[in-house]
Amino acid sequence: MKLSITLKSILYTCISASFSIITIPQTSKAQTTTMVKVKVDQPIAKVQPNMWGVFFEDINFGADGGIYAELIKNRSFEFTKPLMGWTVQRKKANEGEILVVNRKEVNSANPRYIQINNEGGVFGITNEGFKGIGVKKGLKYHFSVMYRQMTPGVKLRLQLLGANNEVIGEGEMTPANSGAEWQKQAASFTATQTDPKGKFAITFEGKGKIDLDMISLFPDDTWKSRPQGLRSDMVQLLADMKPGFIRFPGGCIVEGTDLTNRYQWKNTIGPIEDRKMIINRWNTEFANRAAPDYFQSFGLGFFEYFQLAEDIGSDALPILNCGMACQFNSGEVAALDELDPYVQDALDLIEFANGDVNTKWGKKRADLGHPKPFNLKMMGVGNENWGPQYLERLAIFTKAIKAKYPDFKIINSSGTDPEGDRFDLLNTTLRKNKADFIDEHYYRPADWFLKNAGRYDNYPRNETKVFVGEYAVHANQDYVGSNRNNWQSALASASLMTGLERNADVVQMASYAPLFAHIDAWQWAPDMIWVDNLRSYGTPDYYVQKLFSTNKGTDVVAITLDGKNITGQDGLYASSVIDSKKKELIIKVSNSSGQPKMIDFDLEGKRNLKNKGTVEEMASTNLNQLNSFTDPEAVSPKISAIKIRDKKLITNLKPYSFNVFKIPFN
Ligand code: AHR
């Protein structure tokens, strides 16, 4: 129902505040007011505490070169070209020798190392880092290396170099031991200048022969100061979202282009020198965004993923390969009678996460420093797999997992798209099979998001729940890279997300994808957070996601316009929850139109609402507005106070705005 009332008559109930006032555009014309009803005392569905999560994949240099803070690229010489990322520096030709040695028979996980033979000249090697090395003035850097020397005498001079090869940090390391055994040694030094695109040089001084491997450099300011840990600015952005879960390690990376380079979690735990590096599938996926230097070191492995989830209070949600490689690539499948090792990986992962320290895999977790279980509750079997082949394999996994862990939840794939034959086959069959969760993915234009805000209003209310495991608004191809994360995309996401929240009994988890992208090294856009070597910023999408996850509430309450869900009438989209712990009513509304909208929220029901609250508003009349390294909060929530009178909140929504109103109650 729309009412025409004069602006003046409603101004008194509007907004005033001790710290800020929402201004209502002054207009001489009477403005139409939309009446919206919120039934504040009638919860209609529970919101799961882990409803809003994040999706992590090593895409766009998200792990190596991203959140995993290692600064040396190709530290163990296992890239296809063994010296990729390294250059040799000599003052005179033929000064010093460098040899790449392969000992795959004795060390198949880490076969290559380099041998330095210095006859007494001065020569060295320089690493270019991942699109440069981010160096911060005054920060300590920790170098470490594995070495062995039969003919001692070589000392290592360690130098961070700036853009013009000037030294911006310097240390040295004299190898302490000799003999045929590999040793580990470390040295630290402090940078004297800031440079986002530094390099790291090791000069070999003195006469002798030395073998080197795992040449590593980390900044001191890692997350929780963990040695060889994660980039703290990137983790902090995640922690600030208070995500309910972290989905990892992908994405297509789980599947691999073929089965040999599928993700195998057992190869990603334990000493980093034993984690067998493999090519990153995004290395070759897009010819126009080729990344020949993209590999997976697994320095960020499954133990670290669990630890990260625990650090930031999220549930871990691992996705495992189901015996099928990416069906857009090779489509290779494991023979059904050879699926056992894949299924065993799933069972062992549950034991690794939750098992008693006396179990085989529980003990491994304890040996890594975490005797307490991680309390893993769910996993995905398959990423974007589809077809009868998937159903056959999934059935084998499900039987084995449920036999041993009946309450453990399994996420099932619905393929790559949210509609079409593949989706229909899986959706119908998996529901018949009483699947715990079906994982839906949608990368679609803004108008698809707007049209689908009511998608779940008529979904079956049976035991199978939906996990919207990957979604993002894809602007048209005229927008490239970080320009794709504009306000229009985020606003359309917010609008659809009100439909997910309204249907929280059906859609129990959701995560935007992908999470991170390096501005100089991305393959896929849009992405929620963009980084360079020293900086990171959240896009408008980041702030939308954060608003939902930090205001998730505990119970859905009905919010209607003319008795109907608000799914686009007059450009409006809305959902509402109460938070029974914080004692708050929360209303989320997006105005996707270019006009301001006067709304009269009728807060109906027996709740003792306070007469003051707040609104967090994201708005821009420029739908192409972006955030950036230099203006990271251009589109971000601005907080104001609101007033409620006689159970009414009357407010004027800005054009193209997303608003989260919070009203406390007793
Ligand atoms: O998020 C990027 C990719 O999109 C994921 O790896 C894959 O699952 C989907 O196709």
Residues whose N, C-alpha, C, O or C-beta is under 5 A from the ligand:
A	BS01	AHR	G251 C252 I253 E384 A513 P514
